[in-house]
Every structure is written in C-alpha cells, then in structure tokens.
C-alpha cells in the first residue's frame, strides 16, 4: 500500500517539478525511479532491497509474474489513444507527405542503421541488434510536447514533430514485436514465411477495430444513449475493450487499434469530445508518472553498469548525430521545409514511454529465455531515452536560435471570439499573409470560420488546453474581441504572457465608453467602440476598407473623419511593407510614415 501510494505521490510531484521548471517530466520521473529502485538497493539498504520493488524473484513485488507486462500494455494503450485524439487532419495540409515518409522511410533508416551499429559495437546478435533498433524508432509525444511548448516555431515544424511522435509509436512497437517473435521462435524459414501474414493481420485488425468502435462510440454518444456523467468511463472502457479484442485476433495489434480509434474520434463531430479529451489527458499524466517510475525502479545496478564503456557513448552519438539527421533529410527531400527546419527536426528526436516500456518487458522476457546478450536491451534503450530527452530539453531552444528557426518575432495572431466581427477581421489578416487563429466555445461560430478558410478551434477560454497547444508557439498577438467584457479581460490577464509577446488587446467595455475611464488604454482594440457598436457596423457594412496616408498629420485628419461616422471604425494601419499594426500599437511606436494605409471597418467614406 505504501509503495503504490508513494509511486502516485512521487509521480505527481515530478510532474509539478517539470511544469515549474519547464522541462520534460520524464527526466525527474526516471531519476526518481532509479533512486528508489537500483540506487536505494545498492547504497541505502543493507539487504539489497529496493524502496519500490515492481517485480522481485518473478513472483513477488507490486506486479509479480506477467502483471507488470499487462499493466504497461494497458497504460500505453490509453496514452496512445489520448495522443490520437489530438491529431487533426487540418494540421497537415502542407506537411502530410513529410510525415508519411518520416514514419516509413525514416523509420527504416533508423531501424537498419542503429541495428548495424549496435551489432558491431556491442557484439550483439543480429536479432538483438534489430530488436534494439526497432525499439528506438519511436519518438515520444509525451516528451516532445513540453520541449516544444516554450520554443516559438513555425506551425509546420511543430506539427511534423507532434504527428511523427504519435504515429510512429505503434509502428515502432509493431517492428519490435515482430523481431521479438522472431527471436522467441528461434527464427528460420518458418518465421520468414509467416511474417508478412502476421504483419497484414495486425494492420487489418488494428485498423478495423479502431475505425469500427470509434464510429460506434460517436453514434452512441451523439444519440445520448449514455448519460453525461458516464461519458468518460464509457470511453475509457471502450478503449480497453478495443485494445484487448484486437490483441485476441492479432497479437500486438492493440496499439494500432487505439491510435486509429483516437484519430477517428478526434476528427469527428462528436459533441462531447472536449470532455473525453480532458479526462484522458489527466489519466495519461497519472499513468505516465507511474510507468516511468516503475520501469526505472525495475532495473538493477548491474544492468546499469553494463553501459559503463566507451561504446555506449559512441552508439548514442551515432544515433543522434548521424542516423537521425540522415533519416530526416532523406525523408524530407524535395519538401517545402527549409534546411534549418530539417536540422531542427533532426535535432529533436527524444524517445519516450513506448520505447522504455516495451524494452523493459521484452528485455526481461528474453533474459528468462536465456538469450545471450538480452541483458543489454533494457539499459541500452533507457540510455537512449534518458540521453535524448536530456540533450533535447537542455539544448533545443539554444539550437533553434543558432540555426535560425527560432521566431525572433512571433507575428501570428490569436483572436478570442469567432463572431461576424472576428471572422471579418480574420479574413482580412489572412489575406494579408498573417497567420490567424480564432478561438471560440460556440460551435456554430467555429464552423462558419472554417467554411471561410480560417484556422479555428472550439475551445473554452477558461480551459488549460489553449495554453498547452504547441501549434500556437508562433503567436505573438492576442485580440480579445468577444461580446463578454469578463472573458476579454480574463483572456488579457491570463494569456498575455503566452500569446501577447508583441501585444495584447481587448475591446473597450460598455462601462468604459460611458465613463470615458479605461483600465489600460494601451490594451484597447479601439478607444471609442465597444462590441455592440462594432457589430452594428459589421451587420450593415460587412466590409474592410483601406485609405492611403502619407504623414502623421494626414493620419490624424482621416482618423478623426472616420471617428465622426458612427458606422465606420478604424482598426489597423498597414505600412508600405504590408505589415499590419493595430491602432494602439501604431500610435505608440510610429513617428514617420509614407505611403501607408489606414484600415477601417464599416461604411466606405471614400476618403
């Protein structure tokens, strides 16, 4: 009881520590696991026992026998399902081919390259070498996300790394399973003849079960056959059901099934998708916290000492600095990605929970089977996991700056609200080559925005999901232009540090218009017009106009003339390089203008 409670408490403390110091949670989790496991056994307990003992003598401990394998398998299935829920088709319009090549061609290069290196450096059999390389194919989404969260990057670069991390997990697991089965049955022609059939069975049953049960769940939930308070537990039980059923029909197809199920649900019109996603995120955090501590604690000091040789450092260096870049550059050949973006993707390839979990299970199984060299599998994979995470967590931001992918100025704009007003502004900004993202909790508004070709998300502004979205790292402007004064002020107060690096602006409240007293004049979208006056202007004249200005004096004359017309409202200034400035930003920073344009909403004044 104490051990179980300790795992949960230590895991959540590690997650909080990671959040506080902006590092991947895997670092403190693995270090805690090693400390309460092999380190405690070696240096603190005279009897050699661990403070947390996942398995002891095979039949004792928290998870005796096969229990740890089953727990890890089910936990990983839930984690991958949650990852699948976050994948959106519209994120990969420009980079779909790149991701496809990375998870196929790139995986093949990593598999064969790392396998050959491991064979010659550690004198492992070809079977064990390729088991190791199959396990390190995967890049973990649970560790990539916190690394990227604090680095402003182009959306395409973040999306490539995010999609690769999630989609490649079941592929890496599948390859590792096939190699493991080959070793278990002794290899030979019999396996070779059936390998393709087994592979096709895994693809067939995994895809079929995931697709079918996802649509069944969508139908049941949309018909409201399940009460709201049971939505989360029903979806959880369905994930476990799909995983187990798929495994029964085709061994090791369960991971693919849950990823497919998550992707289908995530791209569906499921009304309660947000509730399910938030529940799965919380559950995934708990499971990841427990898994890393358990797997690290399950190792022994003698396994760690196997790595105390120069070949370990050389293996790590070749995987990170040769194999990964080779796989990325070949996979992204003739893509729209620039050379520096390819270099950054090559640099960021941390391994995560799937690699660590499956390595721990397969390594212990092969040791029991008496396979020579099997004792190297778990520590080598853990070395790659811990090493890549430590390297990327400490250097990714600096490396991004050095090679020039770090956005010096985050020019993308996030608009809180997707009303007629927000959509009109969004279309104008998009047509002027600015990335615009609209956020609203009103589904109808979001649907209308998407039909107009605007990037938009149905998100409640009070949810943490907004600040945790790595695809918004290039956002530097925040416009809060909803009809609610409280929401506008909340957005400014809470999201300015995240999305308002270049400026955060809100609509003036009706009370401020009446009293002519403003809380912060520099953060107002317009000085004289609240939501009602803007919406009235847009309702009668849903247009945006531009008028040329060549001096500050001419600007003052024209803006006074615009203000004098109730149905015309100035919003932007566009310079001669077609850069958009808000009125407040312009008046605060600009003193000289020539051939600029004053942009206003509403009635065309022909000025």
PyMOL commands that set and color helices and strands:
alter all, ss='L'
color gray80, all
select helices_A, chain A and resi 2-21+25-43+67-85+89-92+96-122+126-135+141-148+155-184+189-222+228-249+254-266+273-297+301-305+310-331+339-347+353-368+375-403+420-431+443-451+464-466+470-472+485-499+510-515+521-523+531-540+552-564+583-589
alter helices_A, ss='H'
color red, helices_A
select strands_A, chain A and resi 412-416+436-440+455-458+475-480+503-506+544-549+568-574+580-582+596-602
alter strands_A, ss='S'
color yellow, strands_A
deselect
rebuild
show_as cartoon
